[in-house]
C-alpha cells in the first residue's frame, strides 16, 4: 500500500514538474532566439504519450499477474527494504532497461515499435513524451529476472517510473555538458547523441539513468564539438513525410511487410528482414548503422593528406 501511494504521488507530481521545465526551456529558447518547438510535432508527442499510456494501463493487469506468479518462485528473499534493496534495484532495473533499449535499436521488429520515439525532427523535452507506443506489450519481460531476484513487482514499476522522469528531462538542447556527472549519469549531452541521425552517433548511448552500461558494452559515444564534427541532425536517417496518426505508429511495420513480401526471397532472408539490424537488405541496397559508420570513417581517412618518406607512405591528420 505504501508503494502504491508513492507511485500515485510520483505520477501526480510529474505534470506540474514537466510544465515548469517546459516553460523554462521555452523561456531559454525565446531568449536565445532558437526554434525548438513546432505545434505539429508537440501535438504528435502528446498523442503518442497518451496512446502509450492507454496501452500500458490496458495491459498492466496481464504483466502484473505474470510478475506475481514469478514472485512466488523468487530465489532471493529480502529481510527488509533498506537502502541496499533500493540502490541495487535502481542499478539492476537500469541494466535491464539498457538491454531493452539496445534490442529496440538492433532488432528491426522491435525498432518498428521504438522508431516513433526517434521520428521527431525538433528536439526538446516533449520528445521525451513521444513514446514507443507498443513497448509496454513486451517491456515487462526484461524485468522478470528482477522479480526472481526478490524485488517486489510494484517496486520495480515504481523505480522504472522514477528513472523515466530523468529519462524524459534529458531531452533538451538547452543544457550543455555537466562536468563529472558525464562519467556517471546519462546527461542531456549523452542523449542528444542518442537522438542524432549522424552516422557516428547512430545506435549510441542506450542507457536511461546510468551511462556505465554503454561504456561497458561498447555503445558509448561522446558528443563532439561542432568545430570538430558536423552539427547534430535530429530525426531519422530518412524522415517521414506527413504521416497520418495511424502510420506515425505503424509505418515501420508496414515497411517490414513490404520487404518480407518481396518475391524470390529465401526464408532466411525474410527472417533477416524481421530480426536483423534496421537497414538490412538481401541485395545490399541499404545500409545498417555499422555500414554507415564504416563508410564515414573511410571518407575521413581518404581526406587525410599523404606524406611520403624514404621508407613508407604515412597518413597524417590535418
C-alpha positions in Angstrom: 0.0 0.0 0.0 2.9 2.4 0.9 4.5 1.8 -2.5 1.2 2.3 -4.3 0.8 5.6 -2.6 4.4 6.5 -3.6 3.6 5.7 -7.2 0.4 7.7 -7.2 2.3 10.7 -5.7 5.0 10.3 -8.3 2.5 10.2 -11.1 0.6 13.3 -9.9 3.8 15.3 -9.4 5.0 14.7 -13.0 2.5 17.0 -14.7 3.5 20.2 -12.8 7.1 19.3 -12.9 7.1 18.9 -16.7 5.0 22.0 -17.1 7.6 24.0 -15.2 10.6 22.5 -17.0 9.0 23.0 -20.4 8.2 26.6 -19.5 11.9 27.2 -18.6 13.0 25.6 -21.9 10.6 27.8 -23.8 11.9 30.9 -22.0 15.5 29.9 -22.8 14.5 29.2 -26.4 13.0 32.7 -26.8 15.9 34.3 -25.1 18.4 32.6 -27.4 16.2 33.2 -30.4 16.1 29.4 -31.2 13.2 27.5 -32.5 13.0 24.2 -30.6 9.2 23.6 -30.8 6.6 23.2 -33.5 2.9 22.9 -32.8 2.5 19.9 -35.1 5.3 17.8 -33.5 4.4 18.8 -30.0 0.8 17.6 -30.7 2.3 14.3 -32.1 4.4 13.9 -28.9 1.4 14.3 -26.6 -0.8 12.0 -28.8 1.9 9.2 -28.7 2.3 9.6 -25.0 -1.5 9.2 -24.4 -1.8 6.2 -26.7 1.1 4.6 -24.9 -0.5 5.3 -21.5 -3.7 3.6 -22.6 -1.8 0.6 -24.0 0.2 0.3 -20.8 -2.8 0.7 -18.5 -4.9 -1.8 -20.5 -2.1 -4.4 -20.4 -0.9 -3.8 -16.9 -3.1 -6.4 -15.2 -1.5 -9.0 -17.5 2.1 -8.4 -16.7 1.4 -7.7 -13.1 -0.2 -11.2 -13.0 2.9 -12.7 -14.6 5.1 -10.8 -12.1 3.0 -12.1 -9.2 3.3 -15.6 -10.4 7.1 -15.3 -10.9 7.5 -13.7 -7.5 6.2 -16.9 -5.8 9.3 -18.6 -7.1 11.8 -15.9 -6.3 15.1 -17.5 -5.2 16.2 -14.4 -3.2 14.2 -13.1 -0.2 14.9 -9.7 1.2 14.5 -9.3 5.0 13.8 -5.6 4.7 13.6 -2.9 2.1 16.6 -0.9 3.2 18.9 1.3 1.1 20.8 -1.8 -0.3 17.4 -3.1 -1.7 16.5 0.2 -3.3 20.0 1.0 -4.7 20.5 -2.4 -6.1 17.0 -2.3 -7.7 17.8 1.1 -9.3 21.0 -0.3 -10.8 19.6 -3.6 -12.0 16.5 -2.1 -13.4 18.6 0.4 -15.3 20.7 -2.5 -16.7 17.5 -4.3 -17.8 16.3 -1.2 -19.5 19.6 -0.8 -21.3 19.2 -4.2 -22.9 15.6 -3.5 -23.7 16.6 -0.2 -25.4 19.6 -1.8 -27.2 17.4 -4.6 -28.7 14.9 -1.9 -29.7 17.7 -0.4 -31.9 19.4 -3.6 -33.0 16.4 -5.8 -33.9 14.2 -4.4 -36.7 10.9 -5.9 -35.4 11.4 -4.0 -32.1 12.8 -1.0 -33.9 9.4 -0.8 -35.6 8.0 -0.1 -32.2 10.7 2.2 -31.0 11.1 4.3 -34.2 8.3 6.6 -33.3 10.4 8.0 -30.4 13.1 9.0 -32.9 11.0 10.4 -35.6 10.8 14.0 -34.3 13.0 16.4 -36.2 12.7 19.1 -33.5 14.4 18.1 -30.3 13.0 19.3 -26.9 11.7 18.0 -23.6 8.3 17.0 -25.1 10.2 14.4 -27.3 10.5 12.5 -24.0 6.7 12.0 -24.2 7.0 10.7 -27.8 6.6 7.1 -26.6 7.2 3.8 -28.2 3.5 3.0 -28.1 3.6 -0.8 -28.3 6.6 -1.3 -26.0 4.5 -2.0 -22.8 3.4 -5.2 -24.5 6.9 -6.7 -24.1 8.9 -4.4 -21.9 7.9 -6.3 -18.8 9.8 -9.4 -20.0 13.2 -7.7 -19.3 12.2 -7.0 -15.7 11.2 -10.7 -14.9 14.7 -11.5 -13.7 14.3 -8.8 -11.1 11.2 -10.5 -9.8 13.1 -13.8 -9.4 15.7 -11.8 -7.5 13.1 -11.0 -4.9 12.2 -7.4 -5.9 8.5 -6.8 -5.4 6.7 -6.1 -8.8 5.2 -2.8 -7.6 8.7 -1.6 -6.5 10.1 -2.4 -10.0 7.3 -0.3 -11.6 7.9 2.5 -9.1 11.6 2.6 -9.8 11.1 2.5 -13.5 8.6 5.4 -13.3 11.1 7.4 -11.2 14.0 6.9 -13.6 11.7 7.6 -16.5 11.3 11.1 -15.2 15.0 11.6 -15.6 14.9 9.9 -19.0 12.3 12.5 -20.1 14.0 15.6 -18.8 17.3 14.9 -20.6 15.6 15.5 -23.9 16.9 19.1 -24.2 19.4 21.2 -26.2 19.3 23.9 -23.5 21.8 22.3 -21.1 25.4 21.7 -22.0 27.8 19.2 -20.5 27.7 18.7 -16.8 31.2 18.1 -15.7 31.9 15.0 -13.6 28.3 13.9 -13.9 29.0 13.0 -17.5 31.0 10.0 -16.2 28.1 8.6 -14.1 24.7 9.5 -15.4 23.0 9.7 -18.8 23.1 13.5 -19.4 21.4 15.8 -21.9 24.7 15.7 -23.9 24.7 11.9 -24.0 21.1 11.8 -25.0 21.5 14.3 -27.8 23.9 11.9 -29.3 21.4 9.1 -29.0 18.7 11.0 -30.9 21.2 12.2 -33.7 21.0 10.7 -37.2 24.6 11.5 -38.0 26.5 8.3 -38.9 28.9 8.5 -36.0 26.1 8.9 -33.5 23.7 6.1 -34.6 22.7 3.5 -32.1 24.7 5.0 -29.3 24.1 5.9 -25.6 21.2 3.5 -24.9 21.1 4.0 -21.1 18.3 5.9 -19.4 19.9 6.7 -16.0 23.5 5.4 -15.8 26.0 5.8 -18.6 28.2 3.0 -17.4 26.3 0.3 -19.4 27.2 2.0 -22.7 30.8 2.2 -21.7 30.8 -1.5 -20.6 29.1 -2.9 -23.7 30.6 -0.7 -26.4 27.7 1.6 -27.3 29.1 4.9 -25.8 29.8 8.0 -27.9 30.6 11.4 -26.5 29.0 14.5 -28.1 31.7 16.1 -30.3 32.2 19.8 -30.5 30.7 21.2 -33.8 34.1 22.6 -34.6 35.5 19.1 -34.9 32.4 17.3 -36.3 29.2 18.2 -38.1 26.2 19.6 -36.2 23.7 17.1 -34.8 20.8 16.2 -37.2 17.8 15.0 -35.3 15.2 12.6 -36.5 15.7 9.5 -38.7 18.2 8.9 -41.5 15.1 9.1 -43.8 12.5 11.2 -42.2 8.7 10.7 -42.6 6.8 12.9 -44.9 3.4 14.0 -43.4 2.4 10.6 -41.9 -1.2 10.3 -40.6 -2.0 9.4 -37.0 -2.0 5.7 -37.8 1.1 5.5 -39.9 3.0 7.6 -37.4 2.9 4.5 -35.2 2.8 1.7 -37.7 4.9 2.9 -40.7 7.9 0.7 -40.0 5.7 -2.4 -39.6 4.2 -1.6 -43.0 7.7 -1.3 -44.4 8.6 -4.7 -42.9 5.6 -6.3 -44.5 6.6 -4.9 -47.9 10.1 -6.2 -47.5 9.1 -9.7 -46.4 6.6 -9.9 -49.3 9.2 -9.4 -51.9 9.1 -12.2 -54.5 12.0 -14.7 -54.7 13.3 -14.3 -51.1 14.5 -17.3 -49.1 13.0 -17.9 -45.7 16.4 -16.9 -44.2 16.3 -13.6 -46.0 12.7 -13.0 -44.8 13.9 -13.8 -41.3 16.7 -11.2 -41.6 14.2 -8.5 -42.7 12.3 -9.2 -39.4 15.0 -9.6 -36.9 18.3 -8.4 -38.3 19.5 -4.8 -37.7 17.5 -2.0 -39.3 19.0 -1.3 -42.7 19.5 -4.9 -43.6 18.7 -5.8 -47.3 19.3 -9.0 -49.1 20.9 -7.2 -52.1 23.0 -4.7 -50.0 20.9 -1.8 -51.4 20.6 -0.3 -47.9 23.0 0.3 -45.1 22.9 -0.5 -41.4 24.3 1.9 -38.9 27.5 -0.1 -38.8 28.0 0.3 -42.5 27.2 4.0 -42.4 29.9 4.5 -39.7 32.4 2.4 -41.7 31.7 4.4 -44.8 32.1 7.7 -43.0 35.3 6.6 -41.4 36.7 5.6 -44.8 35.7 9.0 -46.2 37.5 10.7 -43.3 40.5 8.5 -43.9 40.6 9.3 -47.6 40.6 13.0 -46.8 43.9 12.8 -44.8 46.9 14.2 -46.6 49.6 11.7 -47.7 53.1 12.3 -46.7 55.8 10.3 -48.5 59.0 9.4 -46.6 62.0 7.4 -47.8 60.7 4.2 -46.1 56.9 4.4 -46.1 53.8 6.4 -47.0 52.0 7.7 -44.0 48.5 9.2 -43.4 48.7 12.3 -41.3 45.8 14.0 -39.6 45.3 17.6 -40.7 
